[in-house]
Amino acid sequence: VGSEMCIRDRNYAVYISNSTGVLSGTSAATPVFASMLAAINAVRLQRKLSPLGYVNERLYKLLGSPAFRDVLLGAQGAVEECPDGFPAIKGYDLPTACGTPLFDELFKALVVD
């Protein structure tokens, strides 16, 4: 199972239950992308457009566009079925999927119908 994109997932400053700390991993990166989609949906609703809903199809159509920076270096760890791991390559790949979203361009692409 792959992801849909690659978002920085280390060292987010957080405030939880009256204390500050640092959070890393999917628990840090997922809310970052969710907030991007929430901001886009807010503008869509202001413009009397429907919310994005299931966004994956729209994201895949943006592959190779300015909305994503393709990640070309790195690899996901090796497993028995794939001892060399899964390398990042040009275009869609398992470790980095669509790439890193660039909010300004993603916004321009998704705030219209």
N, CA, C and O atoms as a GROMACS GRO file, in nm:
protein
  452
    1VAL      N    1   0.085  -0.118   0.000
    1VAL     CA    2   0.000   0.000   0.000
    1VAL      C    3   0.089   0.123   0.000
    1VAL      O    4   0.176   0.138   0.086
    2GLY      N    5   0.068   0.210  -0.095
    2GLY     CA    6   0.146   0.332  -0.103
    2GLY      C    7   0.068   0.451  -0.050
    2GLY      O    8  -0.051   0.442  -0.020
    3SER      N    9   0.136   0.560  -0.039
    3SER     CA   10   0.072   0.684   0.005
    3SER      C   11   0.034   0.765  -0.119
    3SER      O   12   0.063   0.723  -0.231
    4GLU      N   13  -0.028   0.878  -0.100
    4GLU     CA   14  -0.066   0.962  -0.212
    4GLU      C   15   0.033   1.075  -0.236
    4GLU      O   16   0.038   1.131  -0.345
    5MET      N   17   0.112   1.109  -0.134
    5MET     CA   18   0.211   1.215  -0.150
    5MET      C   19   0.315   1.208  -0.040
    5MET      O   20   0.305   1.129   0.053
    6CYS      N   21   0.414   1.292  -0.054
    6CYS     CA   22   0.526   1.297   0.039
    6CYS      C   23   0.526   1.434   0.107
    6CYS      O   24   0.542   1.537   0.041
    7ILE      N   25   0.510   1.434   0.238
    7ILE     CA   26   0.509   1.560   0.314
    7ILE      C   27   0.612   1.546   0.426
    7ILE      O   28   0.622   1.442   0.490
    8ARG      N   29   0.686   1.652   0.448
    8ARG     CA   30   0.783   1.654   0.557
    8ARG      C   31   0.713   1.607   0.684
    8ARG      O   32   0.605   1.655   0.717
    9ASP      N   33   0.775   1.513   0.755
    9ASP     CA   34   0.708   1.457   0.872
    9ASP      C   35   0.792   1.461   0.999
    9ASP      O   36   0.773   1.378   1.088
   10ARG      N   37   0.883   1.553   1.008
   10ARG     CA   38   0.972   1.559   1.125
   10ARG      C   39   0.964   1.694   1.195
   10ARG      O   40   0.958   1.799   1.131
   11ASN      N   41   0.964   1.688   1.327
   11ASN     CA   42   0.985   1.804   1.413
   11ASN      C   43   0.883   1.917   1.396
   11ASN      O   44   0.921   2.032   1.377
   12TYR      N   45   0.755   1.884   1.403
   12TYR     CA   46   0.650   1.985   1.405
   12TYR      C   47   0.628   2.029   1.549
   12TYR      O   48   0.608   1.945   1.637
   13ALA      N   49   0.632   2.158   1.572
   13ALA     CA   50   0.600   2.211   1.705
   13ALA      C   51   0.450   2.198   1.726
   13ALA      O   52   0.372   2.241   1.641
   14VAL      N   53   0.409   2.141   1.839
   14VAL     CA   54   0.267   2.121   1.866
   14VAL      C   55   0.233   2.170   2.006
   14VAL      O   56   0.318   2.181   2.093
   15TYR      N   57   0.106   2.200   2.024
   15TYR     CA   58   0.052   2.238   2.154
   15TYR      C   59  -0.066   2.145   2.180
   15TYR      O   60  -0.168   2.153   2.112
   16ILE      N   61  -0.052   2.057   2.278
   16ILE     CA   62  -0.155   1.958   2.309
   16ILE      C   63  -0.176   1.957   2.460
   16ILE      O   64  -0.081   1.945   2.536
   17SER      N   65  -0.300   1.968   2.501
   17SER     CA   66  -0.336   1.960   2.643
   17SER      C   67  -0.249   2.048   2.731
   17SER      O   68  -0.190   2.001   2.828
   18ASN      N   69  -0.241   2.175   2.696
   18ASN     CA   70  -0.167   2.274   2.774
   18ASN      C   71  -0.016   2.250   2.782
   18ASN      O   72   0.050   2.298   2.874
   19SER      N   73   0.037   2.176   2.689
   19SER     CA   74   0.184   2.164   2.686
   19SER      C   75   0.233   2.162   2.542
   19SER      O   76   0.161   2.126   2.449
   20THR      N   77   0.358   2.202   2.526
   20THR     CA   78   0.420   2.206   2.395
   20THR      C   79   0.510   2.086   2.378
   20THR      O   80   0.555   2.025   2.475
   21GLY      N   81   0.537   2.054   2.254
   21GLY     CA   82   0.625   1.942   2.224
   21GLY      C   83   0.657   1.938   2.076
   21GLY      O   84   0.629   2.032   2.002
   22VAL      N   85   0.718   1.829   2.036
   22VAL     CA   86   0.755   1.808   1.897
   22VAL      C   87   0.694   1.676   1.853
   22VAL      O   88   0.698   1.577   1.926
   23LEU      N   89   0.638   1.675   1.734
   23LEU     CA   90   0.571   1.556   1.680
   23LEU      C   91   0.631   1.523   1.545
   23LEU      O   92   0.662   1.613   1.466
   24SER      N   93   0.646   1.396   1.517
   24SER     CA   94   0.698   1.351   1.388
   24SER      C   95   0.615   1.233   1.338
   24SER      O   96   0.538   1.174   1.413
   25GLY      N   97   0.633   1.201   1.211
   25GLY     CA   98   0.566   1.085   1.151
   25GLY      C   99   0.436   1.121   1.084
   25GLY      O  100   0.405   1.239   1.064
   26THR      N  101   0.360   1.018   1.048
   26THR     CA  102   0.232   1.037   0.980
   26THR      C  103   0.138   1.124   1.062
   26THR      O  104   0.060   1.201   1.007
   27SER      N  105   0.146   1.110   1.194
   27SER     CA  106   0.061   1.191   1.281
   27SER      C  107   0.090   1.340   1.269
   27SER      O  108   0.006   1.422   1.304
   28ALA      N  109   0.206   1.375   1.220
   28ALA     CA  110   0.242   1.515   1.198
   28ALA      C  111   0.209   1.557   1.056
   28ALA      O  112   0.156   1.666   1.035
   29ALA      N  113   0.240   1.474   0.959
   29ALA     CA  114   0.224   1.511   0.818
   29ALA      C  115   0.079   1.510   0.772
   29ALA      O  116   0.040   1.596   0.692
   30THR      N  117   0.000   1.418   0.818
   30THR     CA  118  -0.138   1.407   0.772
   30THR      C  119  -0.220   1.532   0.801
   30THR      O  120  -0.291   1.579   0.712
   31PRO      N  121  -0.213   1.590   0.922
   31PRO     CA  122  -0.287   1.714   0.945
   31PRO      C  123  -0.240   1.831   0.857
   31PRO      O  124  -0.318   1.922   0.829
   32VAL      N  125  -0.116   1.829   0.816
   32VAL     CA  126  -0.066   1.936   0.728
   32VAL      C  127  -0.143   1.932   0.596
   32VAL      O  128  -0.191   2.035   0.549
   33PHE      N  129  -0.154   1.814   0.536
   33PHE     CA  130  -0.226   1.804   0.409
   33PHE      C  131  -0.375   1.826   0.430
   33PHE      O  132  -0.441   1.888   0.346
   34ALA      N  133  -0.430   1.776   0.540
   34ALA     CA  134  -0.572   1.798   0.568
   34ALA      C  135  -0.602   1.947   0.578
   34ALA      O  136  -0.707   1.992   0.533
   35SER      N  137  -0.511   2.023   0.637
   35SER     CA  138  -0.534   2.167   0.647
   35SER      C  139  -0.528   2.234   0.510
   35SER      O  140  -0.599   2.332   0.486
   36MET      N  141  -0.443   2.183   0.420
   36MET     CA  142  -0.440   2.236   0.284
   36MET      C  143  -0.576   2.215   0.217
   36MET      O  144  -0.630   2.308   0.156
   37LEU      N  145  -0.629   2.094   0.227
   37LEU     CA  146  -0.758   2.064   0.165
   37LEU      C  147  -0.870   2.144   0.230
   37LEU      O  148  -0.963   2.187   0.162
   38ALA      N  149  -0.863   2.164   0.362
   38ALA     CA  150  -0.966   2.243   0.431
   38ALA      C  151  -0.965   2.386   0.380
   38ALA      O  152  -1.071   2.445   0.359
   39ALA      N  153  -0.848   2.443   0.360
   39ALA     CA  154  -0.838   2.581   0.310
   39ALA      C  155  -0.893   2.590   0.167
   39ALA      O  156  -0.963   2.685   0.133
   40ILE      N  157  -0.862   2.491   0.086
   40ILE     CA  158  -0.912   2.489  -0.052
   40ILE      C  159  -1.064   2.474  -0.051
   40ILE      O  160  -1.134   2.544  -0.125
   41ASN      N  161  -1.116   2.383   0.032
   41ASN     CA  162  -1.262   2.365   0.040
   41ASN      C  163  -1.332   2.490   0.089
   41ASN      O  164  -1.442   2.521   0.042
   42ALA      N  165  -1.273   2.562   0.182
   42ALA     CA  166  -1.335   2.685   0.232
   42ALA      C  167  -1.354   2.785   0.119
   42ALA      O  168  -1.459   2.849   0.110
   43VAL      N  169  -1.256   2.800   0.034
   43VAL     CA  170  -1.267   2.893  -0.079
   43VAL      C  171  -1.366   2.839  -0.182
   43VAL      O  172  -1.444   2.916  -0.238
   44ARG      N  173  -1.365   2.709  -0.206
   44ARG     CA  174  -1.461   2.650  -0.299
   44ARG      C  175  -1.604   2.679  -0.253
   44ARG      O  176  -1.690   2.716  -0.334
   45LEU      N  177  -1.629   2.663  -0.124
   45LEU     CA  178  -1.763   2.688  -0.071
   45LEU      C  179  -1.800   2.835  -0.081
   45LEU      O  180  -1.915   2.868  -0.110
   46GLN      N  181  -1.704   2.925  -0.057
   46GLN     CA  182  -1.730   3.069  -0.074
   46GLN      C  183  -1.769   3.100  -0.217
   46GLN      O  184  -1.849   3.191  -0.242
   47ARG      N  185  -1.712   3.026  -0.310
   47ARG     CA  186  -1.741   3.047  -0.453
   47ARG      C  187  -1.860   2.966  -0.501
   47ARG      O  188  -1.886   2.957  -0.621
   48LYS      N  189  -1.934   2.908  -0.406
   48LYS     CA  190  -2.054   2.828  -0.436
   48LYS      C  191  -2.023   2.702  -0.517
   48LYS      O  192  -2.106   2.655  -0.595
   49LEU      N  193  -1.902   2.648  -0.499
   49LEU     CA  194  -1.863   2.521  -0.561
   49LEU      C  195  -1.878   2.411  -0.456
   49LEU      O  196  -1.878   2.438  -0.336
   50SER      N  197  -1.890   2.288  -0.501
   50SER     CA  198  -1.900   2.176  -0.407
   50SER      C  199  -1.763   2.149  -0.344
   50SER      O  200  -1.660   2.180  -0.404
   51PRO      N  201  -1.762   2.089  -0.225
   51PRO     CA  202  -1.634   2.051  -0.165
   51PRO      C  203  -1.567   1.943  -0.250
   51PRO      O  204  -1.632   1.877  -0.331
   52LEU      N  205  -1.438   1.926  -0.230
   52LEU     CA  206  -1.362   1.832  -0.312
   52LEU      C  207  -1.409   1.688  -0.296
   52LEU      O  208  -1.411   1.613  -0.394
   53GLY      N  209  -1.447   1.648  -0.176
   53GLY     CA  210  -1.486   1.508  -0.155
   53GLY      C  211  -1.367   1.416  -0.174
   53GLY      O  212  -1.257   1.445  -0.128
   54TYR      N  213  -1.390   1.303  -0.242
   54TYR     CA  214  -1.283   1.207  -0.268
   54TYR      C  215  -1.186   1.270  -0.368
   54TYR      O  216  -1.216   1.280  -0.487
   55VAL      N  217  -1.070   1.312  -0.319
   55VAL     CA  218  -0.981   1.398  -0.396
   55VAL      C  219  -0.875   1.321  -0.477
   55VAL      O  220  -0.807   1.381  -0.560
   56ASN      N  221  -0.860   1.192  -0.454
   56ASN     CA  222  -0.750   1.118  -0.517
   56ASN      C  223  -0.747   1.131  -0.669
   56ASN      O  224  -0.641   1.154  -0.727
   57GLU      N  225  -0.862   1.117  -0.734
   57GLU     CA  226  -0.864   1.126  -0.880
   57GLU      C  227  -0.812   1.261  -0.928
   57GLU      O  228  -0.737   1.268  -1.025
   58ARG      N  229  -0.852   1.368  -0.860
   58ARG     CA  230  -0.803   1.501  -0.897
   58ARG      C  231  -0.653   1.512  -0.876
   58ARG      O  232  -0.583   1.574  -0.956
   59LEU      N  233  -0.603   1.452  -0.767
   59LEU     CA  234  -0.459   1.458  -0.741
   59LEU      C  235  -0.381   1.386  -0.850
   59LEU      O  236  -0.279   1.437  -0.897
   60TYR      N  237  -0.427   1.269  -0.890
   60TYR     CA  238  -0.356   1.194  -0.994
   60TYR      C  239  -0.352   1.270  -1.126
   60TYR      O  240  -0.255   1.260  -1.200
   61LYS      N  241  -0.457   1.345  -1.155
   61LYS     CA  242  -0.457   1.424  -1.278
   61LYS      C  243  -0.355   1.536  -1.274
   61LYS      O  244  -0.316   1.590  -1.378
   62LEU      N  245  -0.310   1.572  -1.153
   62LEU     CA  246  -0.211   1.680  -1.138
   62LEU      C  247  -0.068   1.629  -1.138
   62LEU      O  248   0.025   1.709  -1.125
   63LEU      N  249  -0.048   1.498  -1.152
   63LEU     CA  250   0.088   1.444  -1.157
   63LEU      C  251   0.167   1.513  -1.268
   63LEU      O  252   0.118   1.528  -1.379
   64GLY      N  253   0.288   1.555  -1.236
   64GLY     CA  254   0.372   1.621  -1.335
   64GLY      C  255   0.341   1.769  -1.352
   64GLY      O  256   0.406   1.836  -1.432
   65SER      N  257   0.243   1.819  -1.279
   65SER     CA  258   0.208   1.961  -1.289
   65SER      C  259   0.284   2.040  -1.184
   65SER      O  260   0.350   1.981  -1.098
   66PRO      N  261   0.277   2.172  -1.188
   66PRO     CA  262   0.343   2.254  -1.086
   66PRO      C  263   0.286   2.235  -0.946
   66PRO      O  264   0.342   2.286  -0.849
   67ALA      N  265   0.174   2.162  -0.931
   67ALA     CA  266   0.112   2.141  -0.800
   67ALA      C  267   0.194   2.047  -0.711
   67ALA      O  268   0.175   2.043  -0.590
   68PHE      N  269   0.284   1.970  -0.773
   68PHE     CA  270   0.367   1.876  -0.697
   68PHE      C  271   0.513   1.886  -0.738
   68PHE      O  272   0.545   1.901  -0.856
   69ARG      N  273   0.601   1.878  -0.639
   69ARG     CA  274   0.744   1.866  -0.666
   69ARG      C  275   0.778   1.718  -0.661
   69ARG      O  276   0.758   1.652  -0.559
   70ASP      N  277   0.827   1.666  -0.770
   70ASP     CA  278   0.864   1.525  -0.778
   70ASP      C  279   0.986   1.500  -0.689
   70ASP      O  280   1.085   1.572  -0.698
   71VAL      N  281   0.978   1.398  -0.605
   71VAL     CA  282   1.090   1.360  -0.518
   71VAL      C  283   1.165   1.248  -0.588
   71VAL      O  284   1.108   1.144  -0.619
   72LEU      N  285   1.293   1.270  -0.613
   72LEU     CA  286   1.371   1.175  -0.693
   72LEU      C  287   1.475   1.098  -0.613
   72LEU      O  288   1.534   1.003  -0.665
   73LEU      N  289   1.498   1.136  -0.489
   73LEU     CA  290   1.599   1.069  -0.407
   73LEU      C  291   1.534   1.001  -0.289
   73LEU      O  292   1.434   1.048  -0.235
   74GLY      N  293   1.592   0.887  -0.247
   74GLY     CA  294   1.545   0.817  -0.129
   74GLY      C  295   1.482   0.685  -0.165
   74GLY      O  296   1.466   0.652  -0.283
   75ALA      N  297   1.447   0.609  -0.063
   75ALA     CA  298   1.386   0.479  -0.082
   75ALA      C  299   1.312   0.440   0.044
   75ALA      O  300   1.344   0.484   0.154
   76GLN      N  301   1.211   0.356   0.026
   76GLN     CA  302   1.140   0.298   0.138
   76GLN      C  303   1.211   0.168   0.172
   76GLN      O  304   1.264   0.102   0.082
   77GLY      N  305   1.215   0.132   0.298
   77GLY     CA  306   1.291   0.017   0.345
   77GLY      C  307   1.262  -0.113   0.275
   77GLY      O  308   1.153  -0.134   0.220
   78ALA      N  309   1.360  -0.202   0.278
   78ALA     CA  310   1.349  -0.333   0.216
   78ALA      C  311   1.254  -0.422   0.295
   78ALA      O  312   1.244  -0.412   0.417
   79VAL      N  313   1.187  -0.509   0.223
   79VAL     CA  314   1.103  -0.613   0.283
   79VAL      C  315   1.138  -0.744   0.214
   79VAL      O  316   1.206  -0.742   0.111
   80GLU      N  317   1.093  -0.855   0.267
   80GLU     CA  318   1.129  -0.986   0.211
   80GLU      C  319   1.096  -0.995   0.062
   80GLU      O  320   1.174  -1.048  -0.016
   81GLU      N  321   0.978  -0.944   0.024
   81GLU     CA  322   0.935  -0.952  -0.116
   81GLU      C  323   1.014  -0.859  -0.207
   81GLU      O  324   1.015  -0.879  -0.329
   82CYS      N  325   1.078  -0.758  -0.151
   82CYS     CA  326   1.154  -0.661  -0.229
   82CYS      C  327   1.279  -0.622  -0.151
   82CYS      O  328   1.281  -0.518  -0.086
   83PRO      N  329   1.382  -0.704  -0.156
   83PRO     CA  330   1.499  -0.683  -0.071
   83PRO      C  331   1.573  -0.551  -0.095
   83PRO      O  332   1.647  -0.505  -0.008
   84ASP      N  333   1.555  -0.490  -0.210
   84ASP     CA  334   1.622  -0.363  -0.238
   84ASP      C  335   1.538  -0.243  -0.195
   84ASP      O  336   1.582  -0.129  -0.209
   85GLY      N  337   1.418  -0.267  -0.144
   85GLY     CA  338   1.329  -0.158  -0.106
   85GLY      C  339   1.261  -0.099  -0.229
   85GLY      O  340   1.267  -0.156  -0.338
   86PHE      N  341   1.198   0.013  -0.209
   86PHE     CA  342   1.126   0.080  -0.316
   86PHE      C  343   1.189   0.217  -0.337
   86PHE      O  344   1.174   0.305  -0.253
   87PRO      N  345   1.261   0.236  -0.448
   87PRO     CA  346   1.330   0.364  -0.469
   87PRO      C  347   1.236   0.473  -0.520
   87PRO      O  348   1.136   0.445  -0.587
   88ALA      N  349   1.271   0.596  -0.488
   88ALA     CA  350   1.202   0.710  -0.549
   88ALA      C  351   1.251   0.721  -0.693
   88ALA      O  352   1.370   0.713  -0.719
   89ILE      N  353   1.158   0.739  -0.786
   89ILE     CA  354   1.191   0.752  -0.928
   89ILE      C  355   1.112   0.869  -0.987
   89ILE      O  356   1.026   0.925  -0.919
   90LYS      N  357   1.140   0.905  -1.110
   90LYS     CA  358   1.067   1.013  -1.177
   90LYS      C  359   0.920   0.973  -1.190
   90LYS      O  360   0.889   0.861  -1.231
   91GLY      N  361   0.833   1.065  -1.156
   91GLY     CA  362   0.689   1.037  -1.163
   91GLY      C  363   0.640   0.968  -1.037
   91GLY      O  364   0.703   0.977  -0.931
   92TYR      N  365   0.528   0.899  -1.048
   92TYR     CA  366   0.469   0.831  -0.933
   92TYR      C  367   0.556   0.715  -0.889
   92TYR      O  368   0.604   0.638  -0.972
   93ASP      N  369   0.577   0.701  -0.759
   93ASP     CA  370   0.648   0.586  -0.703
   93ASP      C  371   0.591   0.558  -0.564
   93ASP      O  372   0.523   0.642  -0.506
   94LEU      N  373   0.617   0.438  -0.512
   94LEU     CA  374   0.560   0.401  -0.382
   94LEU      C  375   0.610   0.485  -0.265
   94LEU      O  376   0.528   0.522  -0.181
   95PRO      N  377   0.738   0.518  -0.254
   95PRO     CA  378   0.778   0.593  -0.134
   95PRO      C  379   0.730   0.738  -0.132
   95PRO      O  380   0.699   0.790  -0.024
   96THR      N  381   0.722   0.803  -0.246
   96THR     CA  382   0.688   0.946  -0.245
   96THR      C  383   0.560   0.977  -0.322
   96THR      O  384   0.516   1.092  -0.326
   97ALA      N  385   0.500   0.877  -0.384
   97ALA     CA  386   0.372   0.889  -0.453
   97ALA      C  387   0.370   1.004  -0.553
   97ALA      O  388   0.453   1.010  -0.644
   98CYS      N  389   0.276   1.097  -0.536
   98CYS     CA  390   0.263   1.211  -0.629
   98CYS      C  391   0.376   1.312  -0.612
   98CYS      O  392   0.399   1.394  -0.701
   99GLY      N  393   0.446   1.307  -0.500
   99GLY     CA  394   0.550   1.404  -0.470
   99GLY      C  395   0.507   1.493  -0.355
   99GLY      O  396   0.413   1.461  -0.282
  100THR      N  397   0.575   1.605  -0.340
  100THR     CA  398   0.544   1.700  -0.233
  100THR      C  399   0.450   1.808  -0.286
  100THR      O  400   0.481   1.874  -0.385
  101PRO      N  401   0.333   1.826  -0.221
  101PRO     CA  402   0.240   1.927  -0.269
  101PRO      C  403   0.295   2.068  -0.247
  101PRO      O  404   0.352   2.098  -0.142
  102LEU      N  405   0.278   2.153  -0.347
  102LEU     CA  406   0.315   2.294  -0.338
  102LEU      C  407   0.184   2.371  -0.327
  102LEU      O  408   0.111   2.386  -0.425
  103PHE      N  409   0.154   2.420  -0.206
  103PHE     CA  410   0.020   2.469  -0.176
  103PHE      C  411  -0.033   2.573  -0.274
  103PHE      O  412  -0.147   2.561  -0.319
  104ASP      N  413   0.046   2.673  -0.309
  104ASP     CA  414  -0.005   2.779  -0.398
  104ASP      C  415  -0.054   2.722  -0.531
  104ASP      O  416  -0.158   2.762  -0.581
  105GLU      N  417   0.022   2.628  -0.587
  105GLU     CA  418  -0.016   2.568  -0.715
  105GLU      C  419  -0.130   2.469  -0.698
  105GLU      O  420  -0.219   2.461  -0.782
  106LEU      N  421  -0.129   2.394  -0.590
  106LEU     CA  422  -0.238   2.300  -0.561
  106LEU      C  423  -0.368   2.378  -0.544
  106LEU      O  424  -0.473   2.337  -0.594
  107PHE      N  425  -0.361   2.489  -0.473
  107PHE     CA  426  -0.476   2.576  -0.453
  107PHE      C  427  -0.533   2.621  -0.586
  107PHE      O  428  -0.653   2.609  -0.611
  108LYS      N  429  -0.446   2.674  -0.673
  108LYS     CA  430  -0.493   2.722  -0.805
  108LYS      C  431  -0.560   2.612  -0.885
  108LYS      O  432  -0.658   2.636  -0.955
  109ALA      N  433  -0.506   2.490  -0.875
  109ALA     CA  434  -0.558   2.379  -0.953
  109ALA      C  435  -0.690   2.323  -0.898
  109ALA      O  436  -0.773   2.274  -0.975
  110LEU      N  437  -0.710   2.331  -0.767
  110LEU     CA  438  -0.826   2.265  -0.707
  110LEU      C  439  -0.938   2.359  -0.666
  110LEU      O  440  -1.046   2.314  -0.629
  111VAL      N  441  -0.916   2.488  -0.670
  111VAL     CA  442  -1.019   2.582  -0.625
  111VAL      C  443  -1.118   2.614  -0.738
  111VAL      O  444  -1.211   2.692  -0.720
  112VAL      N  445  -1.097   2.554  -0.853
  112VAL     CA  446  -1.188   2.569  -0.967
  112VAL      C  447  -1.254   2.435  -0.997
  112VAL      O  448  -1.207   2.331  -0.952
  113ASP      N  449  -1.362   2.438  -1.073
  113ASP     CA  450  -1.426   2.312  -1.112
  113ASP      C  451  -1.379   2.266  -1.248
  113ASP      O  452  -1.423   2.162  -1.296
   0.00000   0.00000   0.00000
